[in-house]
Amino acid sequence: MGRIFSVLLLGIMIAGAIVTYNLKHEAEETANKVARLHANVAREREAIALLKAEWSLLTQPSRLQTLIAKYDDHFRLQPFSAEQVATLDEIPLRPTETEAEAATTPNADALPAEGEATQ
Protein backbone atom coordinates (compact mmCIF):
# COMPACT_ATOMS: atom_id res chain seq x y z
CA MET A 1 0.00 0.00 0.00
CA GLY A 2 2.81 2.42 0.84
CA ARG A 3 4.63 1.60 -2.35
CA ILE A 4 1.55 2.36 -4.50
CA PHE A 5 1.07 5.63 -2.61
CA SER A 6 4.73 6.57 -3.24
CA VAL A 7 4.44 5.81 -6.98
CA LEU A 8 1.21 7.83 -7.13
CA LEU A 9 2.87 10.80 -5.41
CA LEU A 10 5.88 10.48 -7.73
CA GLY A 11 3.52 10.57 -10.77
CA ILE A 12 1.73 13.64 -9.39
CA MET A 13 5.07 15.31 -8.74
CA ILE A 14 6.27 14.60 -12.31
CA ALA A 15 2.97 15.87 -13.75
CA GLY A 16 3.27 19.00 -11.61
CA ALA A 17 6.83 19.55 -12.84
CA ILE A 18 5.71 19.21 -16.47
CA VAL A 19 2.84 21.66 -15.98
CA THR A 20 5.16 24.10 -14.19
CA TYR A 21 7.74 23.86 -16.99
CA ASN A 22 5.06 24.49 -19.65
CA LEU A 23 3.70 27.49 -17.76
CA LYS A 24 7.22 28.91 -17.35
CA HIS A 25 7.94 28.41 -21.05
CA GLU A 26 4.66 30.11 -22.09
CA ALA A 27 5.33 33.00 -19.70
CA GLU A 28 8.81 33.50 -21.18
CA GLU A 29 7.40 33.47 -24.72
CA THR A 30 4.74 36.00 -23.74
CA ALA A 31 7.32 38.22 -22.03
CA ASN A 32 9.51 38.11 -25.15
CA LYS A 33 6.50 39.01 -27.31
CA VAL A 34 5.65 41.94 -25.04
CA ALA A 35 9.27 43.12 -25.16
CA ARG A 36 9.23 42.96 -28.98
CA LEU A 37 5.97 44.92 -29.06
CA HIS A 38 7.40 47.58 -26.74
CA ALA A 39 10.46 47.84 -28.99
CA ASN A 40 8.21 48.18 -32.07
CA VAL A 41 6.13 50.88 -30.38
CA ALA A 42 9.28 52.78 -29.42
CA ARG A 43 10.61 52.46 -32.99
CA GLU A 44 7.30 53.70 -34.44
CA ARG A 45 7.19 56.64 -32.01
CA GLU A 46 10.72 57.56 -33.05
CA ALA A 47 9.72 57.36 -36.72
CA ILE A 48 6.67 59.55 -36.06
CA ALA A 49 8.81 62.12 -34.26
CA LEU A 50 11.26 62.11 -37.18
CA LEU A 51 8.44 62.54 -39.69
CA LYS A 52 6.95 65.40 -37.67
CA ALA A 53 10.33 67.13 -37.60
CA GLU A 54 10.72 66.62 -41.34
CA TRP A 55 7.18 67.93 -41.96
CA SER A 56 7.85 71.06 -39.93
CA LEU A 57 11.05 71.59 -41.88
CA LEU A 58 9.33 71.11 -45.24
CA THR A 59 6.43 73.43 -44.40
CA GLN A 60 8.48 76.38 -43.18
CA PRO A 61 7.05 79.51 -44.81
CA SER A 62 10.48 80.80 -45.85
CA ARG A 63 11.27 77.51 -47.62
CA LEU A 64 7.88 77.48 -49.34
CA GLN A 65 8.28 81.11 -50.44
CA THR A 66 11.68 80.26 -51.94
CA LEU A 67 10.16 77.33 -53.85
CA ILE A 68 7.29 79.48 -55.08
CA ALA A 69 9.74 82.10 -56.34
CA LYS A 70 11.93 79.44 -57.97
CA TYR A 71 9.07 77.69 -59.78
CA ASP A 72 6.87 80.74 -60.39
CA ASP A 73 6.71 80.17 -64.15
CA HIS A 74 5.55 76.57 -63.62
CA PHE A 75 2.96 77.03 -60.86
CA ARG A 76 1.76 80.56 -61.70
CA LEU A 77 0.45 80.99 -58.16
CA GLN A 78 -1.37 84.15 -57.18
CA PRO A 79 -1.95 85.55 -53.71
CA PHE A 80 -5.15 84.49 -52.02
CA SER A 81 -7.94 87.04 -52.28
CA ALA A 82 -11.14 87.51 -50.31
CA GLU A 83 -13.24 87.06 -53.47
CA GLN A 84 -12.21 83.41 -53.55
CA VAL A 85 -14.19 82.67 -50.39
CA ALA A 86 -17.75 81.58 -51.08
CA THR A 87 -20.65 82.19 -48.75
CA LEU A 88 -23.16 79.49 -47.91
CA ASP A 89 -25.74 81.16 -50.15
CA GLU A 90 -23.44 80.73 -53.17
CA ILE A 91 -23.04 76.98 -52.72
CA PRO A 92 -25.67 75.06 -54.74
CA LEU A 93 -27.85 72.54 -52.94
CA ARG A 94 -27.66 68.87 -53.80
CA PRO A 95 -30.40 67.70 -56.12
CA THR A 96 -33.11 65.59 -54.53
CA GLU A 97 -33.52 61.96 -55.60
CA THR A 98 -36.44 62.76 -57.89
CA GLU A 99 -34.47 65.55 -59.60
CA ALA A 100 -31.50 63.24 -60.03
CA GLU A 101 -33.69 60.50 -61.52
CA ALA A 102 -35.38 62.97 -63.85
CA ALA A 103 -31.99 64.14 -65.08
CA THR A 104 -30.85 60.58 -65.87
CA THR A 105 -34.06 59.26 -67.53
CA PRO A 106 -34.64 60.21 -71.16
CA ASN A 107 -37.37 62.70 -71.95
CA ALA A 108 -40.50 60.88 -73.20
CA ASP A 109 -41.45 63.81 -75.46
CA ALA A 110 -38.15 63.56 -77.31
CA LEU A 111 -38.68 59.90 -78.29
CA PRO A 112 -40.62 59.14 -81.49
CA ALA A 113 -43.95 57.41 -81.02
CA GLU A 114 -44.26 53.80 -82.02
CA GLY A 115 -44.81 53.48 -85.74
CA GLU A 116 -43.55 57.00 -86.51
CA ALA A 117 -40.60 57.33 -88.79
CA THR A 118 -37.61 59.34 -87.64
CA GLN A 119 -36.39 62.00 -89.97
LINURTA-V982222 format. One line per field, one symbol per residue. phi: phi as a letter, one per 20 degrees, with the letter a starting at -180 (. if undefined). Layout:
phi: ???
This chain:
phi: .fffffffffffffffffffffffffffffffffffffffffffffffffffffffffdfgfffffffffdffeelfdffcfffeeeffeeffffffffffffeeffffeefffneeee
